[in-house]
Amino acid sequence: MTDAWQGPPIAVVGIGADGWDGLGAAAREAVAAAEVIFGSERQLALVPSDLGGERCAWPSPLLPALPGLLTQHAARRICVLASGDPMFYGIGVTLARLFGPASLRVLPQPSSASLACARLGWALAETPVVSAVGRPVATVLPDLVDGRRLLVLSADESTPAEVAKLLRDNGFGGSAVTVLEQLGGPSERLRTATAASWDPDAGDPLNIVAVDCVADPAHTRVTRLPGLPDTVYGGDGQLTKAEVRTLTLAALAPAPGELLWDVGGGSGSIAIEWCRTHPACRAVTFERLERRREQITVNATALGVPQVLVRGEVLAELAADREMPAPDAIFVGGGVTQPGLLETCFAHLRQGGRLVANAVTAESEALLVAMAAARGGELRKFQIYRAEPLGGFTAWRPQLPVAQWTVVKSDQGSP
């Protein structure tokens, strides 16, 4: 947050495609009383030209300029125009974060999601909304499940075609795609087709995309729950296998908004599935080999979490960047026996954070036992068997046993 706002409360007025006619009395009064009105060119054009107040179109890029731009006019009555509900993926959230909620007077209109669900007869409370504004459209992927409905907030007129292509390329070509344009305005229009037959011609830039998911019969089921099939990951086989991955994510216990360090990323599976549990989860994966770092980026994008940050060898990265935010959880899946690695990771973990380390060699397992004796925590050992053909019969093939150390950093366990 910047310094406390010193001027009159900023009126943040939601305005829909129906423009001035759709505003209530309080919203109209707030706009009319403003000495300076900020908004996009489209939003400013919806306000009658005979109203007083200086008109200021947002610069691009907006976010870096926003604090200084508003502070420059702090002594004046300011009105900020927003699309629909300013607190629904809107600029009201950014202003509240910058200046505090007490500095704002927010006057919302129905959001595009509310209007879309009203037109489609969908339950708003049961319909997830994914934003493709300023984000890769791949972020839609974790929400694709057969029989589920979701809404995608579009960046512009190109988003519907990108969503349709994403669906086709990921086993959801039979999904019904509805594009709702200019909702609530005189030019409102709905278009529906399957993703497989979607017309790529651009429509109106002001739109929201509704998807009624239908998975192709041969589609590999991929949900937000940990333990995705090993086959969805590309790479050289350096991978925490599905069963152990499930147990590891359970021990890491991700929560919305938390940050994970995945040390020894391999194929990136732990960081990727951590981020898939909730859109607000974040992860940094450390991997010393460049070819694996490149593969992690490919895997993360293919599984809908391009926000996974990929860095080099962890000790070198920490030495070069001493301002790296403390993580809420750390997973050490590689390099356990590297001198000082576990101690360094534990030192960087925030108080109350969780560290989970897996070992498959006798040497690394002995180190985990020693760390548990010094730091506390819990030790477990897993043995997974998978059925494989043996002649005309089936035999159980053992996977490498995995020892796991889990510890929560507390004042008593701090270095």
ZAMARGU-4260 file (C-alpha; in steps of 0.2 Angstrom, whole numbers, plus 5000, padded with zeros to 4 digits):
<rodrens>
0) 5000/5000/5000 | 5006/5018/4996 | 5004/5032/5008 | 4987/5035/5015 | 4976/5044/5003
5) 4975/5063/5007 | 4961/5069/4996 | 4942/5067/4995 | 4936/5048/4993 | 4939/5042/4975
10) 4922/5038/4967 | 4924/5021/4958 | 4909/5019/4947 | 4905/5004/4937 | 4897/5007/4920
15) 4890/4994/4909 | 4887/4992/4890 | 4870/5001/4893 | 4881/5017/4897 | 4874/5032/4906
20) 4856/5026/4905 | 4860/5011/4916 | 4867/5021/4930 | 4857/5024/4946 | 4855/5041/4954
25) 4870/5039/4966 | 4882/5034/4952 | 4876/5048/4941 | 4879/5061/4954 | 4896/5054/4958
30) 4901/5056/4940 | 4893/5073/4938 | 4902/5080/4954 | 4919/5074/4948 | 4932/5087/4943
35) 4942/5074/4934 | 4936/5058/4927 | 4948/5043/4923 | 4943/5028/4912 | 4947/5020/4896
40) 4942/5029/4879 | 4927/5017/4878 | 4921/5021/4896 | 4923/5039/4894 | 4913/5040/4878
45) 4898/5033/4888 | 4897/5049/4899 | 4888/5063/4891 | 4899/5076/4884 | 4890/5091/4893
50) 4895/5085/4910 | 4909/5095/4918 | 4925/5087/4923 | 4942/5084/4915 | 4942/5068/4905
55) 4958/5058/4907 | 4961/5042/4897 | 4971/5028/4905 | 4989/5027/4899 | 4997/5011/4893
60) 5004/5002/4903 | 4992/5008/4917 | 4998/5000/4933 | 5016/5008/4934 | 5008/5025/4931
65) 4992/5023/4942 | 4999/5029/4959 | 5007/5044/4953 | 4993/5049/4941 | 4980/5049/4955
70) 4991/5057/4968 | 4994/5071/4956 | 4975/5075/4957 | 4973/5071/4975 | 4966/5088/4979
75) 4952/5087/4966 | 4936/5076/4966 | 4941/5061/4956 | 4929/5048/4948 | 4936/5032/4941
80) 4926/5023/4928 | 4926/5004/4928 | 4917/4990/4918 | 4903/4983/4928 | 4908/4978/4946
85) 4925/4987/4950 | 4929/4974/4963 | 4926/4959/4951 | 4943/4958/4943 | 4942/4976/4941
90) 4952/4992/4945 | 4943/4994/4962 | 4954/4980/4969 | 4970/4988/4963 | 4965/5005/4970
95) 4960/4997/4987 | 4977/4989/4988 | 4986/5005/4984 | 4977/5017/4995 | 4966/5007/5006
100) 4947/5004/5006 | 4943/5019/5016 | 4949/5030/5002 | 4936/5023/4990 | 4917/5025/4987
105) 4913/5010/4976 | 4897/5011/4966 | 4895/4994/4956 | 4885/4988/4942 | 4881/4970/4938
110) 4897/4961/4933 | 4899/4952/4916 | 4898/4936/4925 | 4882/4940/4933 | 4874/4945/4917
115) 4881/4930/4908 | 4874/4918/4921 | 4857/4927/4920 | 4857/4925/4901 | 4862/4907/4902
120) 4852/4901/4917 | 4868/4896/4926 | 4870/4897/4945 | 4883/4911/4947 | 4889/4904/4964
125) 4893/4887/4956 | 4901/4894/4940 | 4920/4896/4941 | 4927/4912/4933 | 4944/4912/4925
130) 4952/4928/4919 | 4962/4929/4902 | 4965/4947/4904 | 4984/4950/4906 | 4986/4931/4908
135) 4989/4917/4896 | 4973/4908/4890 | 4982/4892/4896 | 4976/4896/4914 | 4959/4890/4909
140) 4966/4872/4908 | 4965/4867/4927 | 4946/4870/4927 | 4942/4859/4912 | 4932/4844/4918
145) 4919/4834/4909 | 4902/4841/4913 | 4908/4857/4921 | 4903/4875/4916 | 4914/4890/4917
150) 4916/4908/4912 | 4932/4915/4904 | 4934/4934/4905 | 4941/4939/4888 | 4955/4951/4885
155) 4948/4956/4868 | 4940/4949/4852 | 4953/4936/4850 | 4950/4927/4866 | 4935/4916/4861
160) 4945/4909/4846 | 4960/4905/4858 | 4949/4897/4871 | 4941/4886/4857 | 4958/4881/4851
165) 4964/4877/4869 | 4948/4866/4871 | 4951/4857/4854 | 4970/4854/4858 | 4966/4847/4875
170) 4953/4834/4872 | 4937/4846/4874 | 4933/4849/4856 | 4914/4844/4859 | 4912/4858/4872
175) 4899/4871/4869 | 4906/4888/4868 | 4895/4903/4870 | 4902/4921/4867 | 4891/4935/4875
180) 4895/4952/4868 | 4891/4969/4874 | 4880/4962/4888 | 4867/4973/4894 | 4869/4985/4880
185) 4859/4989/4864 | 4871/4979/4854 | 4871/4963/4865 | 4874/4947/4855 | 4876/4929/4859
190) 4885/4916/4848 | 4886/4897/4852 | 4895/4883/4843 | 4906/4868/4848 | 4924/4871/4851
195) 4928/4860/4836 | 4917/4870/4824 | 4921/4887/4831 | 4922/4901/4818 | 4938/4910/4820
200) 4931/4927/4814 | 4933/4940/4827 | 4918/4948/4836 | 4916/4962/4848 | 4931/4965/4860
205) 4919/4967/4875 | 4914/4949/4878 | 4914/4935/4890 | 4916/4916/4885 | 4905/4903/4893
210) 4911/4885/4891 | 4900/4869/4894 | 4914/4856/4895 | 4912/4840/4886 | 4928/4829/4886
215) 4932/4818/4871 | 4930/4799/4875 | 4949/4796/4874 | 4953/4811/4885 | 4965/4808/4900
220) 4956/4814/4915 | 4966/4828/4923 | 4959/4837/4938 | 4965/4849/4951 | 4969/4835/4963
225) 4987/4829/4965 | 4993/4813/4957 | 4991/4816/4939 | 4996/4802/4927 | 5014/4801/4924
230) 5011/4802/4905 | 5005/4820/4906 | 5023/4825/4909 | 5036/4827/4896 | 5055/4825/4900
235) 5069/4813/4903 | 5060/4803/4916 | 5066/4813/4931 | 5049/4813/4939 | 5041/4810/4956
240) 5029/4796/4952 | 5011/4799/4954 | 5008/4789/4970 | 5023/4797/4979 | 5018/4814/4972
245) 5001/4812/4979 | 5008/4808/4997 | 5021/4822/4995 | 5008/4835/4990 | 4997/4830/5005
250) 5012/4832/5017 | 5016/4850/5009 | 4997/4854/5012 | 4995/4869/4999 | 4983/4883/5004
255) 4977/4897/4992 | 4990/4911/4990 | 5005/4901/4997 | 5022/4900/4989 | 5032/4884/4987
260) 5050/4881/4983 | 5053/4865/4973 | 5071/4861/4974 | 5078/4849/4961 | 5063/4851/4950
265) 5066/4837/4937 | 5050/4838/4927 | 5042/4851/4938 | 5028/4839/4944 | 5027/4845/4962
270) 5027/4863/4958 | 5015/4861/4944 | 5002/4851/4955 | 5005/4863/4969 | 4999/4877/4958
275) 4985/4867/4951 | 4977/4865/4968 | 4971/4883/4968 | 4973/4898/4956 | 4982/4909/4969
280) 4995/4896/4973 | 5013/4901/4968 | 5029/4891/4965 | 5047/4893/4961 | 5056/4877/4955
285) 5075/4876/4956 | 5084/4865/4943 | 5102/4865/4938 | 5101/4858/4921 | 5095/4870/4907
290) 5086/4856/4897 | 5076/4851/4912 | 5072/4870/4915 | 5065/4871/4898 | 5055/4856/4900
295) 5047/4862/4916 | 5042/4878/4907 | 5034/4867/4893 | 5025/4856/4906 | 5019/4870/4917
300) 5011/4879/4902 | 5003/4862/4895 | 4995/4859/4912 | 4988/4877/4914 | 5000/4884/4927
305) 5012/4895/4917 | 5015/4906/4933 | 5028/4893/4939 | 5044/4902/4940 | 5059/4892/4934
310) 5077/4896/4941 | 5094/4888/4942 | 5103/4878/4955 | 5096/4883/4972 | 5111/4888/4982
315) 5118/4898/4968 | 5101/4907/4965 | 5100/4911/4984 | 5118/4918/4984 | 5114/4929/4969
320) 5096/4935/4975 | 5096/4939/4994 | 5078/4947/4992 | 5069/4931/4987 | 5053/4930/4997
325) 5052/4917/5011 | 5042/4902/5005 | 5027/4894/5015 | 5033/4877/5010 | 5049/4869/5003
330) 5050/4852/4994 | 5068/4844/4992 | 5067/4831/4979 | 5084/4831/4972 | 5102/4835/4979
335) 5098/4830/4996 | 5116/4825/5000 | 5123/4841/4993 | 5132/4849/5007 | 5122/4862/5016
340) 5107/4861/5005 | 5094/4855/5018 | 5101/4867/5032 | 5100/4882/5019 | 5082/4877/5014
345) 5077/4876/5032 | 5085/4893/5036 | 5075/4901/5022 | 5058/4894/5027 | 5046/4905/5036
350) 5041/4902/5053 | 5026/4890/5053 | 5031/4884/5036 | 5033/4866/5030 | 5048/4857/5023
355) 5046/4840/5015 | 5061/4830/5008 | 5061/4813/4999 | 5076/4801/4998 | 5078/4785/4988
360) 5097/4781/4991 | 5104/4775/5008 | 5115/4790/5009 | 5101/4802/5007 | 5090/4793/5019
365) 5103/4793/5032 | 5104/4811/5031 | 5085/4813/5033 | 5086/4802/5048 | 5100/4814/5055
370) 5090/4829/5051 | 5075/4823/5060 | 5085/4819/5075 | 5091/4837/5075 | 5076/4846/5070
375) 5061/4835/5074 | 5047/4831/5062 | 5041/4815/5055 | 5049/4801/5045 | 5039/4789/5034
380) 5044/4776/5021 | 5034/4772/5006 | 5035/4756/4995 | 5024/4756/4979 | 5020/4741/4968
385) 5013/4742/4950 | 5006/4727/4941 | 5015/4723/4925 | 5014/4708/4913 | 5024/4693/4916
390) 5022/4681/4902 | 5004/4677/4902 | 5002/4682/4920 | 5003/4698/4930 | 5017/4702/4943
395) 5019/4716/4955 | 5034/4726/4951 | 5041/4736/4966 | 5046/4754/4963 | 5061/4762/4972
400) 5056/4764/4991 | 5055/4782/4996 | 5060/4789/5013 | 5051/4806/5018 | 5055/4818/5031
405) 5042/4831/5035 | 5045/4845/5047 | 5036/4862/5052 | 5048/4876/5057 | 5044/4883/5074
410) 5053/4894/5086 | 5059/4878/5095 | 5066/4871/5079 | 5073/4887/5071 | 5092/4888/5068
</rodrens>
